Structures are given as structure tokens and as C-alpha cells.
Amino acid sequence: MSGDAPKELSVASRKKKPSPLGTSLFVGLRAADVVLQYSILQRGWGAQLIQNLGGSAVAFSTPREPPLAYLGLGPYPAIMSALALGSSTKQILWILGVSEQEMTPAAAVVISVFNTVVNTLNTMFSLWTLTSAAPQMATQSASITDVITSSPLIMVGLTLYVVGISTELFSEVQRKSFKNKPENKGKPYGGGLWSWATNINYGGYTLWRAGYAVAAGGLPWGAVVGAFQFHDFVSRGIPVLDRYCTERYGEAWVDIKKRVPYRLIPFIY
């Protein structure tokens, strides 16, 4: 199961069965998050809230490039909106094309709300002058490429984001391909990306969450988000899943843990 929320393992069913209501609710809520983050940026909701609370919002340049002008977003806000879109797209692809487990309505709401809250915090921190990782060029007339290349923080954040979200998605696709073969029924998977860490999908999620936060609110906020996800998986998510896999797969799972040296992120943990 994808590690897309701290409470996911607690609320999501492990039964393999169709769940049209929960799936539809999940897809709808994750799609709605894209619209929400875009509206916070484009309609000025976030900047207005910051100002109402006595803070100062970054004054971004007026978009001049045709695609951005059409969307009404400056280069840096467009990057933030794209990160929100990417996170929701990945999760929708997962539920529609990868996951075979039941998605209960309760799980759909909890997972979606968690991700929307974190994305909204990222969006707000990207707008607040005290936390925003936006470079000075973002307040001037510049292209997206210029904004990215002028900021090491954004380049680091985007790198972590792309590597993490690709790792999470591709690892889950690899596992599904393995499970779909009749001869592998009832067997745990420890090949491909999973040979690097027994919970490589959780590691990928941790990386892209941290990268998204770095690109939005800089290193301090990125460290907070990354540390939170890391601690949650290490202290709760991984032990819960380990007990489940031990009970279901027995010695086959024990053998994989002996062969695979890391549990979350290769060379780190």
C-alpha cells in the first residue's frame, strides 16, 4: 500500500475488493486539492489571508509568457501549482491503476485531508515573505527556467520531488506487475527498486514531500516535513507493515529483510 498519509495504514482496509464509493471520493478530493491550491495562488486568497493576519506576502511579477498569462500565475506560483498537480496526479494514478485494496470512504477522507493540509501549508509558506523560497527573480519578469536556475533551493527541492515521486510510483508499478503473475501468488516482492529498501515506496514519499516543502518554504520547512514523515514511517508505518508481512508471508518475508539492507531510504535507514 502506498505511504501517502501518516494514518493510512490505520484506516485503510487490506481487503482486495472493488470500492467504487471510496475510490470516487478519493479521486474527487485529490482533484479538488489541485483547484484549491491554484485558487489560493491565482485568486489571491493566500496573500489576503497573510495580510489579514498582519504578515507580508511576496509580490510576484505579472505573468507574461503565454501559458502562464492564460493561467494568471507568475513563474514561481506556477511551479508551486505544478507540484500540487503532480502530487494529486500520482495518487490518482495509484488508486485507479495500481492499488487493488479496498479504499473505504473513511480512508479516502483521511488520506485526502492530510495531503490537502500539507499542500496548503506549502502554498501558504511559498507566499509569506518570512518563509518563501522564491528567489528575487520571481518578483521580476522572468521565465520559469530562469527562476529555477537562479535558486539552489528550488533546484534541490525539485530534484528531491522528481526522484521521490518517481521512486514511489515506479516501485508500486513493479510490485503490481510481480503480483499479477499467477506463479507469484502469495509471495512477497523484493526485486527491482524494492531490493534497495523493503519500504522503498515510503522512502520515495518522504523524499518528494520534503522536496515539495523545500521548494515552497526553504530548508527549515523542508526539514520539518521530511523529519515528520521519516519519524512517522520509522516509528509507526514500517513496524505495522512488518508485522502484517511477517504474519502473511512468514519465512519468505524474513529472507527478504535479511537480503535487503535498508528499510526506508537506501544508505540512510
Order of alpha helices (4+ residues) and beta strands (2+ residues): alpha-alpha-alpha-alpha-alpha-alpha-alpha-alpha-alpha-alpha-alpha
